[in-house]
Amino acid sequence: MLVQKKELVKSLQMAMPGIESGSAVLQGADCFVFYDGKIFTYNDSISVTVPISSESLLEEGIEGCVKAEEFFKTVSKLPGEEIKFSVTEKNTWLLKCGKAKLEMTLLDFDYEARLKNISPKEDKWLDLNEDFISGVSVCKMAANKTQLSGVYIEGADIVSTDGNQMNLYTLKNVKLPKLWISDSSAAELMKLNKLVAVQLQDTWVHFKAEDGTLFSVKTLQASGFPYDKIKSIMDTSDIKKAILHAKFPKEMFSAIDRAVSFSMNISECSAVRLEISKEKIVVSSERSTGKYNEKVSWGEEIAEDFEPFTVYVDAQMMQFMAQRTVEFYLLKGPVRNGKSLPRLLFVTDSSKHLLATLDAAVSEE
């Protein structure tokens, strides 16, 4: 039978997140499994099921398990666009393309039982709206190394936090079960095309894409995520009591990016100083190797009067916010150790992002 190399390689690429790249402990975690008209991959945290798009492979009912790394690298480099695919009596697959020949030995183990253990139930799917992936991408934090890293979902809310920053996205017309997935799993999930359904099954959550691809993720212990506390803080962050409501000029974020070279170490954050007045914003930072200072004008005139103030912010978190919105509210923070540090609340039509400012008194530079 003839197989289009482009189709096969694309299907293998889509299944790659379920491949264990290190020294595989779980049997089959470093393999592609061809079974029941689909390509399966699975490890201890991710499983991917990709419908086989090649009609000839489907017609022949190709079934078997091969080592993923060798198979993918070789197939993707074959010198041609059509592959002659056949099954030999030696329990091998024979692939010919031009003058090249690849012979893959099929692995012998009971992968059917393994796949059944993580298969979703056909009648248990919950529909997802188009905004689900948007919500995950809005909340996912790139460098969250705390014990609270990952994306938490409950009802219509998608939430993330690292203790200093809280992100909340509200989904439309959907109520989802409680689940918590790692940032690495969320990153792979965001690569999929439109998601249409979700299903929580024991310790796994299954997502179904519009093209039939299934992406299954091992969940974290949802009871350990402080959702109620985060939700309460977000709900009580009253914008009516804001000291200032305005939009940061985009130039300010570019200035922060320049100032970060001399950032101060405050509570393990790369901090810069913002001196905010009605006339301008001064972005500055300093350390033993030098200092940086830049004045930035407001993009829009500030109508309300307020007393000038100075805050220290995590540069990376501010860049995270800049990708979502520049509209903010300055709120009073809770009193701790006799001191109240203000908070910055960034808002969009569907999300809120609360950022705590830093205490310069604990600078470690």
Contacts in CASP RR format, 6 or more apart in sequence:
PFRMAT RR
TARGET T0000
AUTHOR 0000-0000-0000
METHOD contacts of the structure
MODEL  1
MLVQKKELVKSLQMAMPGIESGSAVLQGADCFVFYDGKIFTYNDSISVTV
PISSESLLEEGIEGCVKAEEFFKTVSKLPGEEIKFSVTEKNTWLLKCGKA
KLEMTLLDFDYEARLKNISPKEDKWLDLNEDFISGVSVCKMAANKTQLSG
VYIEGADIVSTDGNQMNLYTLKNVKLPKLWISDSSAAELMKLNKLVAVQL
QDTWVHFKAEDGTLFSVKTLQASGFPYDKIKSIMDTSDIKKAILHAKFPK
EMFSAIDRAVSFSMNISECSAVRLEISKEKIVVSSERSTGKYNEKVSWGE
EIAEDFEPFTVYVDAQMMQFMAQRTVEFYLLKGPVRNGKSLPRLLFVTDS
SKHLLATLDAAVSEE
1 56 0 8 1.000
1 57 0 8 1.000
1 59 0 8 1.000
1 60 0 8 1.000
1 84 0 8 1.000
1 85 0 8 1.000
1 86 0 8 1.000
2 56 0 8 1.000
2 82 0 8 1.000
2 83 0 8 1.000
2 84 0 8 1.000
2 85 0 8 1.000
3 54 0 8 1.000
3 56 0 8 1.000
3 57 0 8 1.000
3 82 0 8 1.000
3 83 0 8 1.000
3 84 0 8 1.000
3 85 0 8 1.000
4 54 0 8 1.000
4 81 0 8 1.000
4 82 0 8 1.000
4 83 0 8 1.000
5 75 0 8 1.000
5 76 0 8 1.000
5 78 0 8 1.000
5 80 0 8 1.000
5 81 0 8 1.000
5 82 0 8 1.000
5 83 0 8 1.000
5 97 0 8 1.000
6 81 0 8 1.000
7 53 0 8 1.000
7 54 0 8 1.000
8 54 0 8 1.000
8 57 0 8 1.000
8 75 0 8 1.000
8 83 0 8 1.000
9 72 0 8 1.000
9 75 0 8 1.000
9 76 0 8 1.000
10 53 0 8 1.000
11 39 0 8 1.000
11 50 0 8 1.000
11 51 0 8 1.000
11 52 0 8 1.000
11 53 0 8 1.000
11 54 0 8 1.000
12 32 0 8 1.000
12 39 0 8 1.000
12 68 0 8 1.000
12 71 0 8 1.000
12 72 0 8 1.000
12 75 0 8 1.000
12 76 0 8 1.000
13 72 0 8 1.000
14 48 0 8 1.000
14 50 0 8 1.000
14 213 0 8 1.000
15 32 0 8 1.000
15 39 0 8 1.000
15 40 0 8 1.000
15 41 0 8 1.000
15 48 0 8 1.000
15 49 0 8 1.000
15 50 0 8 1.000
16 41 0 8 1.000
16 48 0 8 1.000
16 68 0 8 1.000
16 72 0 8 1.000
17 41 0 8 1.000
17 46 0 8 1.000
17 48 0 8 1.000
17 188 0 8 1.000
17 191 0 8 1.000
17 215 0 8 1.000
18 29 0 8 1.000
18 41 0 8 1.000
18 42 0 8 1.000
18 43 0 8 1.000
18 46 0 8 1.000
18 47 0 8 1.000
18 48 0 8 1.000
19 29 0 8 1.000
19 30 0 8 1.000
19 31 0 8 1.000
19 32 0 8 1.000
19 41 0 8 1.000
19 43 0 8 1.000
19 68 0 8 1.000
19 69 0 8 1.000
20 26 0 8 1.000
20 29 0 8 1.000
20 30 0 8 1.000
20 43 0 8 1.000
20 44 0 8 1.000
22 30 0 8 1.000
24 30 0 8 1.000
24 43 0 8 1.000
25 44 0 8 1.000
26 42 0 8 1.000
26 43 0 8 1.000
26 44 0 8 1.000
27 109 0 8 1.000
27 114 0 8 1.000
28 42 0 8 1.000
28 65 0 8 1.000
28 107 0 8 1.000
28 109 0 8 1.000
28 111 0 8 1.000
28 114 0 8 1.000
29 42 0 8 1.000
29 43 0 8 1.000
29 44 0 8 1.000
30 67 0 8 1.000
30 68 0 8 1.000
30 69 0 8 1.000
31 41 0 8 1.000
31 65 0 8 1.000
31 66 0 8 1.000
31 67 0 8 1.000
31 68 0 8 1.000
31 107 0 8 1.000
31 111 0 8 1.000
32 39 0 8 1.000
32 40 0 8 1.000
32 41 0 8 1.000
32 65 0 8 1.000
32 66 0 8 1.000
32 68 0 8 1.000
32 71 0 8 1.000
32 72 0 8 1.000
33 39 0 8 1.000
33 40 0 8 1.000
33 41 0 8 1.000
33 42 0 8 1.000
33 64 0 8 1.000
33 65 0 8 1.000
33 111 0 8 1.000
33 115 0 8 1.000
34 40 0 8 1.000
34 52 0 8 1.000
34 57 0 8 1.000
34 62 0 8 1.000
34 63 0 8 1.000
34 64 0 8 1.000
34 65 0 8 1.000
34 66 0 8 1.000
35 63 0 8 1.000
35 64 0 8 1.000
35 111 0 8 1.000
35 112 0 8 1.000
35 115 0 8 1.000
36 63 0 8 1.000
37 51 0 8 1.000
37 52 0 8 1.000
37 57 0 8 1.000
37 58 0 8 1.000
37 61 0 8 1.000
37 62 0 8 1.000
38 49 0 8 1.000
38 50 0 8 1.000
38 51 0 8 1.000
38 52 0 8 1.000
39 49 0 8 1.000
39 50 0 8 1.000
39 52 0 8 1.000
40 47 0 8 1.000
40 48 0 8 1.000
40 49 0 8 1.000
40 50 0 8 1.000
40 111 0 8 1.000
40 115 0 8 1.000
41 47 0 8 1.000
41 48 0 8 1.000
41 68 0 8 1.000
42 48 0 8 1.000
42 114 0 8 1.000
42 115 0 8 1.000
42 118 0 8 1.000
42 216 0 8 1.000
44 218 0 8 1.000
45 182 0 8 1.000
45 184 0 8 1.000
45 185 0 8 1.000
45 217 0 8 1.000
45 218 0 8 1.000
46 185 0 8 1.000
46 188 0 8 1.000
46 215 0 8 1.000
46 216 0 8 1.000
46 217 0 8 1.000
46 218 0 8 1.000
47 118 0 8 1.000
47 204 0 8 1.000
47 214 0 8 1.000
47 215 0 8 1.000
47 216 0 8 1.000
48 213 0 8 1.000
48 214 0 8 1.000
48 215 0 8 1.000
48 216 0 8 1.000
49 213 0 8 1.000
49 214 0 8 1.000
49 216 0 8 1.000
50 213 0 8 1.000
51 211 0 8 1.000
51 212 0 8 1.000
51 213 0 8 1.000
52 58 0 8 1.000
52 62 0 8 1.000
56 85 0 8 1.000
57 85 0 8 1.000
60 87 0 8 1.000
62 85 0 8 1.000
62 87 0 8 1.000
62 93 0 8 1.000
64 106 0 8 1.000
64 107 0 8 1.000
64 111 0 8 1.000
65 106 0 8 1.000
65 107 0 8 1.000
65 109 0 8 1.000
65 111 0 8 1.000
66 93 0 8 1.000
66 104 0 8 1.000
66 105 0 8 1.000
66 106 0 8 1.000
66 107 0 8 1.000
67 104 0 8 1.000
67 107 0 8 1.000
70 104 0 8 1.000
71 104 0 8 1.000
74 102 0 8 1.000
75 83 0 8 1.000
75 95 0 8 1.000
75 102 0 8 1.000
78 95 0 8 1.000
78 97 0 8 1.000
78 98 0 8 1.000
78 100 0 8 1.000
78 102 0 8 1.000
79 97 0 8 1.000
79 98 0 8 1.000
79 99 0 8 1.000
79 100 0 8 1.000
80 97 0 8 1.000
80 98 0 8 1.000
82 97 0 8 1.000
83 95 0 8 1.000
83 96 0 8 1.000
83 97 0 8 1.000
84 95 0 8 1.000
84 96 0 8 1.000
84 97 0 8 1.000
85 93 0 8 1.000
85 94 0 8 1.000
85 95 0 8 1.000
86 93 0 8 1.000
86 94 0 8 1.000
87 93 0 8 1.000
87 94 0 8 1.000
88 94 0 8 1.000
88 103 0 8 1.000
91 105 0 8 1.000
91 106 0 8 1.000
91 108 0 8 1.000
92 103 0 8 1.000
92 104 0 8 1.000
92 105 0 8 1.000
92 106 0 8 1.000
93 103 0 8 1.000
93 104 0 8 1.000
93 106 0 8 1.000
94 101 0 8 1.000
94 102 0 8 1.000
94 103 0 8 1.000
95 101 0 8 1.000
95 102 0 8 1.000
95 103 0 8 1.000
95 104 0 8 1.000
96 102 0 8 1.000
118 204 0 8 1.000
118 216 0 8 1.000
120 199 0 8 1.000
120 201 0 8 1.000
120 206 0 8 1.000
120 208 0 8 1.000
120 214 0 8 1.000
120 216 0 8 1.000
121 199 0 8 1.000
121 201 0 8 1.000
124 199 0 8 1.000
124 201 0 8 1.000
125 197 0 8 1.000
125 198 0 8 1.000
125 199 0 8 1.000
125 208 0 8 1.000
126 174 0 8 1.000
126 176 0 8 1.000
126 177 0 8 1.000
126 197 0 8 1.000
126 198 0 8 1.000
126 199 0 8 1.000
127 174 0 8 1.000
127 196 0 8 1.000
127 197 0 8 1.000
128 174 0 8 1.000
128 195 0 8 1.000
128 196 0 8 1.000
128 197 0 8 1.000
128 198 0 8 1.000
128 207 0 8 1.000
129 171 0 8 1.000
129 172 0 8 1.000
129 173 0 8 1.000
129 174 0 8 1.000
130 194 0 8 1.000
131 171 0 8 1.000
131 172 0 8 1.000
131 350 0 8 1.000
132 171 0 8 1.000
132 174 0 8 1.000
132 195 0 8 1.000
132 198 0 8 1.000
133 189 0 8 1.000
133 190 0 8 1.000
133 192 0 8 1.000
133 194 0 8 1.000
133 195 0 8 1.000
134 169 0 8 1.000
134 350 0 8 1.000
135 158 0 8 1.000
135 169 0 8 1.000
135 171 0 8 1.000
135 350 0 8 1.000
135 351 0 8 1.000
136 151 0 8 1.000
136 158 0 8 1.000
136 186 0 8 1.000
136 189 0 8 1.000
136 190 0 8 1.000
137 190 0 8 1.000
138 158 0 8 1.000
138 167 0 8 1.000
138 169 0 8 1.000
138 324 0 8 1.000
138 350 0 8 1.000
138 351 0 8 1.000
139 151 0 8 1.000
139 158 0 8 1.000
139 159 0 8 1.000
139 160 0 8 1.000
139 167 0 8 1.000
139 168 0 8 1.000
139 169 0 8 1.000
139 351 0 8 1.000
140 150 0 8 1.000
140 151 0 8 1.000
140 160 0 8 1.000
140 183 0 8 1.000
140 186 0 8 1.000
140 187 0 8 1.000
140 190 0 8 1.000
141 149 0 8 1.000
141 150 0 8 1.000
141 160 0 8 1.000
141 162 0 8 1.000
141 165 0 8 1.000
141 167 0 8 1.000
141 183 0 8 1.000
141 320 0 8 1.000
142 183 0 8 1.000
142 320 0 8 1.000
143 316 0 8 1.000
144 150 0 8 1.000
144 160 0 8 1.000
144 162 0 8 1.000
144 183 0 8 1.000
145 162 0 8 1.000
146 162 0 8 1.000
146 163 0 8 1.000
148 161 0 8 1.000
148 162 0 8 1.000
148 163 0 8 1.000
148 225 0 8 1.000
148 226 0 8 1.000
149 162 0 8 1.000
149 182 0 8 1.000
149 183 0 8 1.000
150 160 0 8 1.000
150 180 0 8 1.000
150 181 0 8 1.000
150 182 0 8 1.000
150 183 0 8 1.000
150 186 0 8 1.000
150 220 0 8 1.000
151 158 0 8 1.000
151 159 0 8 1.000
151 160 0 8 1.000
151 180 0 8 1.000
151 181 0 8 1.000
151 183 0 8 1.000
151 186 0 8 1.000
152 158 0 8 1.000
152 159 0 8 1.000
152 160 0 8 1.000
152 178 0 8 1.000
152 179 0 8 1.000
152 180 0 8 1.000
152 222 0 8 1.000
152 225 0 8 1.000
152 227 0 8 1.000
153 159 0 8 1.000
153 176 0 8 1.000
153 177 0 8 1.000
153 178 0 8 1.000
153 179 0 8 1.000
153 180 0 8 1.000
153 181 0 8 1.000
154 176 0 8 1.000
154 177 0 8 1.000
154 178 0 8 1.000
154 179 0 8 1.000
154 222 0 8 1.000
154 227 0 8 1.000
155 171 0 8 1.000
155 174 0 8 1.000
155 175 0 8 1.000
155 176 0 8 1.000
155 177 0 8 1.000
155 178 0 8 1.000
156 170 0 8 1.000
156 171 0 8 1.000
156 172 0 8 1.000
156 174 0 8 1.000
156 175 0 8 1.000
156 176 0 8 1.000
157 168 0 8 1.000
157 169 0 8 1.000
157 170 0 8 1.000
157 171 0 8 1.000
157 227 0 8 1.000
157 231 0 8 1.000
158 168 0 8 1.000
158 169 0 8 1.000
158 170 0 8 1.000
158 171 0 8 1.000
159 166 0 8 1.000
159 167 0 8 1.000
159 168 0 8 1.000
159 169 0 8 1.000
159 225 0 8 1.000
159 227 0 8 1.000
159 230 0 8 1.000
159 231 0 8 1.000
160 166 0 8 1.000
160 167 0 8 1.000
161 167 0 8 1.000
161 226 0 8 1.000
161 230 0 8 1.000
163 356 0 8 1.000
164 267 0 8 1.000
164 269 0 8 1.000
164 314 0 8 1.000
164 317 0 8 1.000
164 355 0 8 1.000
164 356 0 8 1.000
164 358 0 8 1.000
165 314 0 8 1.000
165 317 0 8 1.000
165 320 0 8 1.000
165 353 0 8 1.000
165 354 0 8 1.000
165 355 0 8 1.000
165 356 0 8 1.000
166 230 0 8 1.000
166 233 0 8 1.000
166 234 0 8 1.000
166 352 0 8 1.000
166 353 0 8 1.000
166 354 0 8 1.000
167 351 0 8 1.000
167 352 0 8 1.000
167 353 0 8 1.000
167 354 0 8 1.000
168 230 0 8 1.000
168 231 0 8 1.000
168 234 0 8 1.000
168 351 0 8 1.000
168 352 0 8 1.000
168 353 0 8 1.000
169 350 0 8 1.000
169 351 0 8 1.000
170 350 0 8 1.000
170 351 0 8 1.000
172 350 0 8 1.000
176 198 0 8 1.000
177 200 0 8 1.000
178 222 0 8 1.000
178 227 0 8 1.000
179 200 0 8 1.000
179 205 0 8 1.000
179 219 0 8 1.000
179 222 0 8 1.000
180 219 0 8 1.000
180 220 0 8 1.000
180 221 0 8 1.000
180 222 0 8 1.000
180 224 0 8 1.000
180 225 0 8 1.000
181 189 0 8 1.000
181 205 0 8 1.000
181 217 0 8 1.000
181 219 0 8 1.000
181 220 0 8 1.000
182 217 0 8 1.000
182 220 0 8 1.000
185 217 0 8 1.000
185 218 0 8 1.000
188 215 0 8 1.000
189 195 0 8 1.000
189 207 0 8 1.000
189 215 0 8 1.000
189 217 0 8 1.000
192 207 0 8 1.000
192 209 0 8 1.000
192 213 0 8 1.000
192 215 0 8 1.000
193 209 0 8 1.000
193 210 0 8 1.000
193 211 0 8 1.000
193 213 0 8 1.000
194 209 0 8 1.000
194 210 0 8 1.000
195 207 0 8 1.000
195 208 0 8 1.000
195 209 0 8 1.000
195 210 0 8 1.000
196 208 0 8 1.000
196 209 0 8 1.000
196 210 0 8 1.000
197 207 0 8 1.000
197 208 0 8 1.000
198 205 0 8 1.000
198 206 0 8 1.000
198 207 0 8 1.000
198 208 0 8 1.000
199 205 0 8 1.000
199 206 0 8 1.000
199 208 0 8 1.000
200 206 0 8 1.000
200 219 0 8 1.000
203 218 0 8 1.000
203 219 0 8 1.000
204 216 0 8 1.000
204 217 0 8 1.000
204 218 0 8 1.000
204 219 0 8 1.000
205 216 0 8 1.000
205 217 0 8 1.000
205 219 0 8 1.000
206 214 0 8 1.000
206 215 0 8 1.000
206 216 0 8 1.000
207 214 0 8 1.000
207 215 0 8 1.000
207 216 0 8 1.000
207 217 0 8 1.000
208 214 0 8 1.000
209 215 0 8 1.000
233 354 0 8 1.000
234 352 0 8 1.000
234 354 0 8 1.000
237 331 0 8 1.000
237 343 0 8 1.000
237 345 0 8 1.000
237 352 0 8 1.000
237 354 0 8 1.000
238 331 0 8 1.000
239 245 0 8 1.000
239 329 0 8 1.000
239 331 0 8 1.000
239 345 0 8 1.000
239 347 0 8 1.000
241 331 0 8 1.000
241 332 0 8 1.000
242 329 0 8 1.000
242 330 0 8 1.000
242 331 0 8 1.000
242 345 0 8 1.000
243 306 0 8 1.000
243 309 0 8 1.000
243 330 0 8 1.000
243 331 0 8 1.000
243 332 0 8 1.000
243 342 0 8 1.000
244 276 0 8 1.000
244 302 0 8 1.000
244 304 0 8 1.000
244 306 0 8 1.000
244 329 0 8 1.000
244 330 0 8 1.000
245 304 0 8 1.000
245 327 0 8 1.000
245 328 0 8 1.000
245 329 0 8 1.000
245 330 0 8 1.000
246 298 0 8 1.000
246 300 0 8 1.000
246 302 0 8 1.000
246 327 0 8 1.000
246 328 0 8 1.000
247 299 0 8 1.000
247 300 0 8 1.000
247 326 0 8 1.000
247 327 0 8 1.000
247 328 0 8 1.000
248 281 0 8 1.000
248 322 0 8 1.000
248 326 0 8 1.000
248 328 0 8 1.000
249 281 0 8 1.000
249 296 0 8 1.000
249 297 0 8 1.000
249 298 0 8 1.000
249 299 0 8 1.000
249 326 0 8 1.000
250 322 0 8 1.000
250 326 0 8 1.000
251 296 0 8 1.000
251 297 0 8 1.000
252 274 0 8 1.000
252 281 0 8 1.000
252 283 0 8 1.000
252 296 0 8 1.000
253 318 0 8 1.000
253 319 0 8 1.000
253 322 0 8 1.000
253 326 0 8 1.000
255 283 0 8 1.000
255 294 0 8 1.000
255 296 0 8 1.000
256 272 0 8 1.000
256 283 0 8 1.000
256 313 0 8 1.000
256 315 0 8 1.000
256 318 0 8 1.000
256 319 0 8 1.000
257 315 0 8 1.000
257 319 0 8 1.000
258 283 0 8 1.000
258 292 0 8 1.000
258 294 0 8 1.000
259 272 0 8 1.000
259 283 0 8 1.000
259 284 0 8 1.000
259 285 0 8 1.000
259 292 0 8 1.000
259 294 0 8 1.000
259 315 0 8 1.000
260 270 0 8 1.000
260 272 0 8 1.000
260 285 0 8 1.000
260 315 0 8 1.000
261 285 0 8 1.000
261 292 0 8 1.000
262 285 0 8 1.000
262 286 0 8 1.000
262 287 0 8 1.000
262 289 0 8 1.000
262 290 0 8 1.000
262 291 0 8 1.000
262 292 0 8 1.000
263 270 0 8 1.000
263 271 0 8 1.000
263 272 0 8 1.000
263 285 0 8 1.000
263 287 0 8 1.000
263 315 0 8 1.000
264 270 0 8 1.000
264 271 0 8 1.000
264 272 0 8 1.000
264 273 0 8 1.000
264 285 0 8 1.000
264 286 0 8 1.000
264 287 0 8 1.000
264 312 0 8 1.000
264 360 0 8 1.000
264 363 0 8 1.000
264 365 0 8 1.000
265 271 0 8 1.000
265 363 0 8 1.000
265 364 0 8 1.000
265 365 0 8 1.000
266 312 0 8 1.000
266 358 0 8 1.000
266 359 0 8 1.000
266 360 0 8 1.000
266 362 0 8 1.000
266 363 0 8 1.000
266 364 0 8 1.000
267 358 0 8 1.000
267 359 0 8 1.000
267 362 0 8 1.000
269 314 0 8 1.000
269 315 0 8 1.000
269 316 0 8 1.000
269 317 0 8 1.000
269 358 0 8 1.000
270 314 0 8 1.000
270 315 0 8 1.000
270 316 0 8 1.000
271 285 0 8 1.000
271 312 0 8 1.000
271 313 0 8 1.000
271 314 0 8 1.000
271 315 0 8 1.000
271 358 0 8 1.000
271 360 0 8 1.000
271 363 0 8 1.000
272 283 0 8 1.000
272 284 0 8 1.000
272 285 0 8 1.000
272 312 0 8 1.000
272 313 0 8 1.000
272 315 0 8 1.000
272 318 0 8 1.000
273 282 0 8 1.000
273 283 0 8 1.000
273 284 0 8 1.000
273 285 0 8 1.000
273 310 0 8 1.000
273 311 0 8 1.000
273 312 0 8 1.000
273 360 0 8 1.000
274 281 0 8 1.000
274 282 0 8 1.000
274 283 0 8 1.000
274 310 0 8 1.000
274 311 0 8 1.000
274 312 0 8 1.000
274 313 0 8 1.000
275 281 0 8 1.000
275 282 0 8 1.000
275 284 0 8 1.000
275 308 0 8 1.000
275 309 0 8 1.000
275 310 0 8 1.000
276 308 0 8 1.000
276 309 0 8 1.000
276 310 0 8 1.000
276 311 0 8 1.000
277 308 0 8 1.000
278 302 0 8 1.000
278 305 0 8 1.000
278 306 0 8 1.000
278 308 0 8 1.000
279 298 0 8 1.000
280 295 0 8 1.000
280 296 0 8 1.000
280 297 0 8 1.000
280 298 0 8 1.000
281 295 0 8 1.000
281 296 0 8 1.000
281 297 0 8 1.000
281 298 0 8 1.000
282 293 0 8 1.000
282 294 0 8 1.000
282 295 0 8 1.000
282 296 0 8 1.000
283 292 0 8 1.000
283 293 0 8 1.000
283 294 0 8 1.000
283 295 0 8 1.000
283 296 0 8 1.000
284 291 0 8 1.000
284 292 0 8 1.000
284 293 0 8 1.000
284 294 0 8 1.000
285 291 0 8 1.000
285 292 0 8 1.000
286 292 0 8 1.000
287 365 0 8 1.000
288 365 0 8 1.000
309 330 0 8 1.000
309 342 0 8 1.000
311 341 0 8 1.000
311 342 0 8 1.000
311 344 0 8 1.000
311 357 0 8 1.000
311 358 0 8 1.000
312 357 0 8 1.000
312 358 0 8 1.000
312 359 0 8 1.000
312 360 0 8 1.000
313 344 0 8 1.000
313 355 0 8 1.000
313 357 0 8 1.000
313 358 0 8 1.000
314 355 0 8 1.000
314 358 0 8 1.000
317 355 0 8 1.000
318 355 0 8 1.000
320 353 0 8 1.000
321 328 0 8 1.000
321 344 0 8 1.000
321 346 0 8 1.000
321 353 0 8 1.000
321 355 0 8 1.000
324 346 0 8 1.000
324 348 0 8 1.000
324 351 0 8 1.000
324 353 0 8 1.000
325 346 0 8 1.000
325 347 0 8 1.000
325 348 0 8 1.000
325 351 0 8 1.000
325 353 0 8 1.000
326 346 0 8 1.000
327 346 0 8 1.000
327 347 0 8 1.000
327 348 0 8 1.000
328 344 0 8 1.000
328 345 0 8 1.000
328 346 0 8 1.000
328 347 0 8 1.000
329 344 0 8 1.000
329 345 0 8 1.000
329 347 0 8 1.000
330 342 0 8 1.000
330 343 0 8 1.000
330 344 0 8 1.000
330 345 0 8 1.000
331 342 0 8 1.000
331 343 0 8 1.000
331 344 0 8 1.000
331 345 0 8 1.000
332 340 0 8 1.000
332 342 0 8 1.000
332 343 0 8 1.000
333 340 0 8 1.000
333 341 0 8 1.000
333 342 0 8 1.000
333 343 0 8 1.000
333 356 0 8 1.000
334 340 0 8 1.000
339 359 0 8 1.000
341 356 0 8 1.000
341 357 0 8 1.000
341 358 0 8 1.000
341 359 0 8 1.000
342 357 0 8 1.000
343 354 0 8 1.000
343 355 0 8 1.000
343 356 0 8 1.000
343 357 0 8 1.000
344 354 0 8 1.000
344 355 0 8 1.000
344 357 0 8 1.000
345 352 0 8 1.000
345 353 0 8 1.000
345 354 0 8 1.000
345 355 0 8 1.000
346 352 0 8 1.000
346 353 0 8 1.000
346 354 0 8 1.000
346 355 0 8 1.000
347 353 0 8 1.000
END
